[in-house]
Every structure is written in C-alpha cells, then in structure tokens.
Amino acid sequence: MTVCRECGLAANALTCLLKYGQYPLKPAFSVSTWHRGTCGSCGRATTVTEARDFFYPDFSLLSKAFRERVKEEPAPGRGNYSHEEEQI
C-alpha cells in the first residue's frame, strides 16, 4: 500500500502510542522514494511512498474523520507540482 506523508505520520504516532505508550522515536524512515499517486488510506491524489517508510503502522487506527479532513486539504507545498516547472 502506498500512503501520503500525513497519513503515514499520523498512523505511526497512533500505533506507537497504542503499543508502547509514547510517541515514536523516529516518525519516518530517513530516505524514501516518493511519486505521484493515490494514498491508500485517505484516497487523495498526492505524493505517496510505501507504508514501510513509516514502519508499517496500523492504518485502521486512523479515524474516518481524519481521513476525510486530509482528503479535503491540499498537501502543503506539493499542491500543483509539475516537472515542467523545474526545467530551465
């Protein structure tokens, strides 16, 4: 499953709180490969990466309300990204 940054970070935090009673020491893997796609958790079309980059959190812990809110908001700094804008 591929996921967006917002869903991955939130699911990792909730999983660690449930399992260990504290926030994760490392919220995400240091190096990830991101690409345009659809988040498997919230369904938003944005940049996504593999769930393993968030240490395979339990995405079922994310509430429907959180998923709907993330889906409605544009991703910060990544809203209308295109490769043509980078070319000089």
Secondary structure, DSSP 4 states (H G I P E B T S, - for coil): -EE-HHHHHHHHHHHHHHHHSS--SSSS-SS---EEEE-TTT--EEEEEEGGGGTS--GGGS-HHHHHHHHHSPPTT-TT--GGGT--
